[in-house]
Amino acid sequence: MTREDIEAELALARARARERPEDLEAEKALLLQLDRLAAHELDRGALERALNAAEEHLARTRAHHETHPTGAASKSTVLSLLRVGDVHMARGDLDQALAAYGESFGLASDAYGPSTPFSSPCDAATERSAPSRKLAPVQR
């Protein structure tokens, strides 16, 4: 998908969410497109645009979590914080990346206790299906 394709889908999702603010499916569709845009821009090195999309995703996810405090909302916030951390890491903002990763892990621990679906922030990151999670082969 190109950035233009994602932005077109994002515009449609924004319009649907504006028309139906109580529709959780419309909000989920908007969150999906924001995350796609953040991942796309991160993969292409457009870090300011990636950060804007990731931070908007996080703000919307936090708002949803406050009004619908469910396990799914907690998990969304955890994953959103990881994306924000990924962008800060790519920008070289290591303190901000660590803060986002730490908050993500703390929220997962608070929400799920010892049976957290993520045993560490690294495990949570691998659960996301973002193309930005490509690992280089180990050199021996």
C-alpha positions in Angstrom: 0.0 0.0 0.0 1.2 3.5 -0.8 1.0 6.4 1.6 -1.7 7.9 -0.6 -3.7 4.7 -0.3 -3.4 4.7 3.5 -4.2 8.4 3.7 -7.3 7.9 1.5 -8.5 5.0 3.8 -7.6 7.2 6.8 -9.8 10.1 5.5 -12.7 7.7 5.1 -12.2 6.3 8.5 -12.1 9.8 10.0 -15.3 10.7 8.3 -17.1 7.6 9.6 -15.8 8.1 13.1 -17.0 11.8 13.0 -20.4 10.7 11.7 -20.9 8.0 14.3 -18.9 8.9 17.4 -20.5 6.1 19.5 -19.7 3.4 16.9 -16.8 1.3 18.2 -16.3 -0.3 14.9 -15.8 3.1 13.2 -13.3 4.0 16.0 -11.4 0.7 15.5 -11.2 1.3 11.7 -9.7 4.7 12.4 -7.2 3.3 14.8 -6.2 0.6 12.3 -5.5 3.3 9.6 -3.6 5.4 12.1 -1.4 2.5 13.0 -0.9 1.5 9.3 0.2 5.1 8.6 2.6 5.2 11.6 4.1 1.8 10.5 4.4 2.9 6.9 6.0 6.2 7.7 8.4 4.6 10.2 9.5 2.0 7.6 10.2 4.8 5.1 12.1 7.0 7.6 9.4 9.7 7.7 9.8 9.9 11.4 7.9 13.1 12.1 4.8 11.9 10.2 5.2 8.5 11.9 5.3 10.2 15.3 2.3 12.3 14.6 0.2 9.2 13.5 1.5 7.2 16.5 0.7 9.9 19.0 -2.7 10.5 17.6 -3.3 6.7 17.8 -2.2 6.8 21.4 -4.3 9.7 22.4 -7.4 8.1 20.9 -6.6 4.7 22.5 -6.1 6.4 25.9 -9.5 8.2 25.5 -11.2 4.9 24.6 -9.5 3.1 27.5 -10.9 5.7 29.9 -14.4 5.3 28.7 -14.3 1.6 28.1 -11.7 0.1 30.6 -11.6 -3.4 29.3 -8.8 -5.8 28.7 -8.9 -5.2 24.9 -8.7 -1.4 25.6 -5.7 -2.0 27.8 -4.0 -4.2 25.2 -4.6 -1.5 22.6 -3.0 1.1 24.8 0.0 -1.2 25.5 0.5 -1.7 21.8 0.1 1.9 21.0 2.7 2.9 23.5 5.1 0.4 21.9 4.6 2.0 18.5 5.3 5.4 20.0 8.4 3.9 21.6 9.5 2.5 18.3 9.3 5.9 16.6 11.2 7.6 19.4 13.8 4.9 19.2 14.2 5.4 15.4 14.5 9.2 16.0 17.3 8.6 18.5 15.1 9.9 21.4 16.2 7.1 23.7 14.8 8.6 27.0 11.4 9.1 25.4 11.5 5.6 23.9 12.3 4.1 27.3 9.5 6.0 28.9 7.0 4.8 26.4 8.2 1.2 26.6 8.2 1.4 30.4 4.7 2.8 30.5 3.6 0.0 28.2 5.0 -2.7 30.3 3.7 -1.1 33.5 0.2 -0.9 32.0 0.3 -4.5 30.9 1.5 -5.6 34.3 -1.2 -3.6 36.0 -3.9 -4.8 33.7 -3.0 -8.5 33.6 -0.9 -9.1 36.7 1.3 -12.1 36.7 -0.6 -13.7 33.8 0.1 -10.8 31.5 -0.3 -11.7 27.8 3.2 -10.2 27.4 6.0 -11.4 29.5 8.2 -8.5 28.5 7.9 -5.4 26.2 10.0 -7.4 23.6 7.3 -10.1 23.6 4.6 -7.5 23.1 6.4 -5.9 20.3 6.7 -9.2 18.4 3.0 -9.8 18.7 2.3 -6.7 16.5 2.4 -7.4 12.8 4.2 -4.3 11.8 6.7 -4.4 8.9 9.0 -2.2 11.0 9.9 -5.3 13.1 12.5 -6.7 10.7 15.5 -8.2 12.5 19.0 -8.4 10.9 20.7 -11.8 10.9 23.1 -12.5 13.7 26.7 -12.1 12.7 29.1 -14.8 13.9 
